[in-house]
């Protein structure tokens, strides 16, 4: 019996191998060209923070470059004598309320911009973009007159509304871009199963918007926490002031208590640092996804 031998499969001819010792284009850059600028930038960023910690933790009158012996007298002073505990509560209330209002209104407006077509839609989007170029100082006079007629001057509600209005344009644009990345077919499938538009949005779309909502909410919270102008103009009672205005009270024309000012700055910065430490992953994802149309 004669058995036919199948031909051996053809082997791919390997391409010319890269000569040993040669480098690709990105390998030719020496490592110190990367590490040196990063190290300089890191020092430029961290030295001011160390300087603040130094003034906040070392005793008054000390000139040591090391905070030893360590003291917390400056923190106790600003928290009790300078009413920073009350300022902290007011800032938390303004920040959380701004976060909730901005997120809810931006979610409704962003959904309308992403899913509905209406007349002058492009003009409305252009107006939202152009509103970001308007400085907040130009809004002080009309907002002050409106709040005065509504008897809301010297009320935290006036600051919350002003911060929400100031944050809404960018938040709506980001949310609308994020919703556009969700296929409409998912909602249509929910409609077929008997859901109305609101139920389909709540069950199908809303869980997919978590990174975008976290990004918008955190941005609104941080801006409301750090904003100085609206709280300074609309709040005259010391018991209703926020932390940025409280920091301003630590400075006078004659002298500045550097230890108390540094301690107050740390009190103001720590909550923001903690928030960003926990949400940085969702924050980057939300801003990158909401900035482009899927």
Buried (B, 14 or more C-beta within 10 A) or exposed (E): EEEEEEEEEEEEEEEEEEEEEEEEEEEEEEEEEEEEEEEEEEEEEEEEEEEBBBBBBBBEEBEEEEBEEEBEBBBEBBBEEBBBEBBBEBBBBBBBBBBBBBBEBBBEBBBBBBBEEEEEEEEBBEEBEEEEEEEBEEBBEEBBEEBEEEEBBEBBEBBBBBBBBBBBBBBBBBBBBBBBBBEEEEBEEBEEEEBEEEBBBEBBBBEBBEBBBBBBBBBBBBBBBBBBBBBBBBBEEEEBBBBBBBBBBBEEEEEEBBBBBBBBBBBBBEBBEEBEEEBEEBBEBBBEBBEEEE
